[in-house]
């Protein structure tokens, strides 16, 4: 039987000692039921608990798992970028390191990305099942409206924590990305839209139980304005993608 494409699973984590071993076990079980050759790349974004210790213990008996770790908590965008640029699969999927999104979604997304450059989870999809507080729903809607007006992309939900795409496409985009925090999804999808790539929005079952403090919200707002400025005024991304780049380690 013909072997399917290899997939890289990128998981950024920060202080997930209570969940990471469960998540890894679930993902490995799901992938074991397929014909996919895979790798799991975990980026420990400066955890202060025993997350790194637990991953290293699991890693001892599992050659499919790679770990990138550093001491300072820099941000989700930075962590995902390192993982994507390190990936070796034909397709790359990245998901949050918590248990808000079920690992069961992975197999569906692998099938659905066929024929597209990128497939993304969307809480706004009519088949999505979302459990969240009224406050989170308000923030999500308000931020999406901001993105539509300021950045100009029409994707209904940029922030759900599950995305998959052609690895070479994702690498070319991440090499020119600058956002290190939560707004990196907007930067990614803005560049993909600018390039005319085929993006598919898919349903997701998700429970949103985390909260954002005012500093995080303010940083997302500022980063979004910077993305719009680079995209629409400076034409930064177009210029970067239109000329050959000298790539250093991790694209910096």
C-alpha positions in Angstrom: 0.0 0.0 0.0 1.3 3.4 -0.9 2.6 5.4 2.1 0.9 8.7 2.8 2.7 12.0 3.3 4.7 12.6 6.4 3.2 15.1 8.8 4.9 17.3 11.4 2.8 18.2 14.5 3.9 21.4 16.2 2.9 22.0 19.8 3.8 25.2 21.6 3.6 24.8 25.4 3.8 27.0 28.4 3.3 25.6 31.9 1.3 22.5 30.8 2.8 19.9 33.2 -0.7 18.6 34.1 -1.8 18.1 30.4 1.2 17.5 28.1 1.7 13.8 28.7 -2.0 13.1 28.1 -2.0 15.2 24.9 1.0 13.4 23.6 -0.5 10.0 24.3 -3.7 10.9 22.6 -2.0 12.3 19.5 0.4 9.3 19.2 -2.5 6.9 19.4 -4.4 8.7 16.7 -1.4 8.8 14.4 -0.7 5.2 15.1 -4.0 4.3 13.5 -3.0 5.9 10.2 -0.3 5.1 7.6 1.3 8.5 8.2 5.0 8.8 9.0 5.1 11.6 11.5 7.2 13.8 13.9 6.0 15.7 17.0 7.9 18.9 17.7 7.2 20.5 21.1 8.4 24.0 21.8 8.7 24.8 25.5 8.2 28.5 25.6 9.9 29.3 28.9 7.8 27.1 31.2 8.5 27.6 34.9 6.9 24.3 36.0 7.9 20.7 35.2 6.7 20.7 31.6 10.2 20.3 30.2 11.0 17.5 32.6 7.9 15.6 31.7 8.5 16.0 27.9 12.1 14.8 28.3 10.9 11.7 30.2 8.4 10.9 27.4 11.0 11.7 24.8 13.5 9.1 26.1 11.3 6.2 24.8 9.9 7.9 21.7 12.1 8.9 18.8 9.1 10.6 17.1 9.2 13.5 19.6 11.6 16.5 19.3 11.9 19.2 21.9 12.9 22.9 21.5 13.2 24.6 24.8 14.4 28.0 26.1 14.1 29.8 29.4 12.3 33.0 28.5 8.6 33.1 27.8 8.6 34.9 24.4 5.2 34.1 23.0 3.1 31.7 21.0 4.0 33.2 17.6 7.7 32.8 18.3 7.3 29.2 19.5 5.2 28.2 16.5 7.7 29.8 14.1 10.6 27.8 15.5 8.6 24.6 15.2 7.5 25.2 11.6 11.0 26.1 10.4 12.3 23.0 12.1 9.6 20.7 10.6 10.5 18.0 8.0 7.0 16.8 7.0 5.3 17.3 3.7 2.4 18.8 5.7 2.6 20.6 9.0 -0.1 21.0 11.6 0.1 23.2 14.7 -2.2 23.2 17.6 -2.3 24.6 21.1 -0.6 22.7 23.9 -3.7 22.6 26.2 -6.7 20.3 26.0 -9.2 22.9 24.7 -9.1 21.3 21.2 -9.5 17.5 21.0 -6.7 15.7 19.3 -9.4 13.7 17.4 -9.7 16.8 15.1 -6.3 16.0 13.7 -7.3 13.1 11.4 -10.1 15.1 9.9 -7.9 18.1 9.2 -5.3 15.9 7.5 -8.0 14.7 5.1 -9.5 18.1 4.5 -6.3 19.9 3.6 -6.0 18.0 0.4 -6.3 20.4 -2.5 -5.7 23.5 -0.3 -2.6 25.3 0.8 -3.8 25.9 4.3 -6.8 24.7 6.4 -7.8 26.4 9.6 -10.2 25.8 12.4 -13.0 28.4 12.6 -15.3 28.9 15.5 -17.6 30.8 13.1 -18.2 27.7 11.0 -21.8 26.6 11.1 -20.9 23.1 12.2 -18.5 24.2 15.0 -19.3 23.4 18.6 -17.9 26.1 20.9 -18.2 26.3 24.7 -17.0 29.6 26.1 -17.9 32.5 28.4 -19.9 35.5 27.1 -16.7 37.5 27.7 -14.6 35.3 25.4 -17.3 35.4 22.7 -17.4 39.2 22.9 -13.6 39.4 22.7 -13.5 37.0 19.7 -16.1 38.8 17.8 -14.6 42.3 18.5 -11.2 41.2 17.5 -12.4 39.6 14.3 -14.2 42.8 13.4 -11.0 44.7 14.1 -9.0 42.4 11.8 -11.6 42.7 9.0 -11.6 46.5 9.1 -7.9 47.3 9.8 -6.1 44.4 8.1 -8.7 43.8 5.4 -8.8 39.9 5.3 -12.3 38.4 5.3 -11.6 35.2 7.2 -14.2 34.8 9.9 -12.0 33.4 12.7 -8.2 33.8 12.7 -7.5 32.7 16.2 -8.6 29.1 16.7 -5.7 27.0 17.8 -5.5 24.4 15.0 -4.1 25.0 11.6 -2.6 22.7 8.9 -0.9 23.4 5.6 1.7 22.5 3.0 5.1 22.7 4.8 6.9 24.5 2.1 4.2 27.1 1.9 4.1 27.6 5.6 7.9 27.9 5.8 8.0 30.6 3.2 5.5 32.6 5.1 6.9 32.1 8.6 10.4 33.2 7.4 9.1 36.7 6.9 6.8 36.9 9.9 7.6 39.2 12.8 4.8 38.8 15.4 5.9 36.8 18.5 2.6 36.9 20.4 -1.0 35.7 19.8 -1.6 37.9 16.7 0.8 35.8 14.7 -2.3 33.9 13.2 -3.5 37.2 11.7 0.0 37.8 10.2 0.1 34.3 8.8 -3.3 34.6 7.2 -2.7 38.1 5.9 0.3 37.0 4.0 -1.4 33.9 2.7 -4.4 36.0 1.5 -2.0 38.5 -0.1 -0.4 35.6 -2.0 -3.8 34.3 -3.2 -3.3 31.0 -1.5 -6.2 28.5 -1.1 -7.4 28.7 2.5 -10.2 26.4 3.8 -12.1 27.1 7.1 -13.2 24.0 8.9 -15.5 23.3 11.9 -14.0 22.6 15.3 -15.2 21.4 18.7 -13.5 23.5 21.4 -13.9 24.5 25.0 -12.4 28.0 25.8 -11.6 28.2 29.5 -8.5 30.4 29.5 -8.5 34.1 30.1 -6.5 37.0 28.7 -5.3 39.8 30.8 -5.3 43.4 29.6 -1.6 43.4 28.7 -2.2 40.5 26.3 -5.2 42.2 24.8 -3.3 45.4 24.3 -0.4 43.6 22.7 -2.7 41.8 20.3 -4.2 45.2 19.3 -0.9 46.8 18.8 0.5 43.9 16.9 -2.6 43.9 14.6 -2.1 47.6 13.8 1.6 46.8 13.0 0.6 44.0 10.7 -1.8 46.3 8.8 0.9 49.0 8.5 3.4 46.5 7.2 0.9 44.9 4.8 -1.0 47.9 3.5 1.4 50.9 3.8 5.0 49.6 3.7 4.2 46.6 1.5 6.8 44.8 3.7 5.6 41.3 3.1 5.3 41.6 -0.6 8.9 43.1 -0.9 10.3 40.3 1.3 8.6 37.5 -0.6 9.5 39.0 -4.0 13.2 38.9 -3.5 15.6 36.1 -2.6 16.2 35.9 1.1 19.4 35.0 3.1 18.0 32.6 5.6 19.8 32.1 8.9 19.0 29.6 11.7 15.2 29.7 12.4 14.8 32.4 9.8 16.1 35.3 11.9 
